[in-house]
């Protein structure tokens, strides 16, 4: 089963990936490491989140880091916090607030 199909069968995703996004997720998700460098607005956050969920389903990653624009963080955090077994740390706030965050997996 392709990575995108596997993720969509296990999780209710808030956006339906476009064919280009599916193709790239299916190509990049199985890799041990990858970088997502699509142009602005093409779905890097969605693609990298689908890949992270694929790694979770495959038990291939203890932690996944997804960098995204600040405007997207809270929405994705709310959605990901609904998934059992996923701990989300939104690395936001002032420098002092970020310094006080526990970055270790719990």
N, C-alpha and C positions, 0 to 999 in steps of 0.2 A: 504494500500500500504506500502511496506517495505521502511524504511528510505533511503536506497541506491537508490531504484527505484524512489522515490519522488525527490531526489536531481538531479538524472540524467535526469529526465523529465523537470526540470526547468533550469538547468545550463549546459553549454557545458564544460565538465571537460577535462583538457588536457591529462589525462591518463585514460585508461580503468581499473577499479579495478578488481583484480583477485578474484576468488571465495572465497578464505580465507579472503580477505579484505572485500568483501561484507558481508560475514557471521558475521564478527566481528563488522563492522559498524552497521549492522542491530541489533546486540545484545547490543552494547554499546551506540549508538546514543540516544535512548529514555531515558536513565538514566539522572537524574538531574546533576550528576557529574560523571566523569570517568577518568581513567588514561590509557594511551596507552603505553604498555611496550613490544612491539614486538621486536624481534631481529633486529640488524642493517640490513637495506636494505629491510625490509618487508613492508614498506609503512606507517610508523606512521604519516608522514606529510599528505599523501593523506587521510588516514583514519580519522585523527582528523579534517582535513579540511572538509571532507564530513559530519562529525558529526556536525561541526559548521554551515554549510549551512543548515543542517536539522533543527537545533535549530532556525535558522533565519526564515525558512519557517513556523515553528510551532509557531513563536512569543514567544519563550521560553527563549530567552537570549537577554539582552541589549548589552552585551559585551562578546566576546570570546577571550581567550588567547591561542595562538598556539605557542609553543616553538619549534624551529627547528634549525638545524645546520646552521651556517652563510652562507655556500655555497648555501643553498636553498632559503634564504630569498628574494633576489631580483626577482628571477623567479616567485615565488608564489605571491609576492607583485604585480608584473606587471599584472599577470592573475587576481587576486582578485580585483584590481582596475578597471577592465573592467566591473565588476558586479555592476549595479545600486543599490544604497542604502547601499553599504558596504563601510565603512571607514577602511582603513588599516593603521596601524602605525607600521613601521618596526623599532623596537627598536635596532638600530645599531649605531655605531660610537664610538667616544672617550667618556670617562666618562663625560667630560664637555658637549659634544653634547647631550648625553642621559639625562643629568641633566636638560637641557633646553627644553626637549620635553614636550608637553602638553599631559598628560596621561588620561585626562578626556574625556569622550565621547562627541562628538560635534554634 
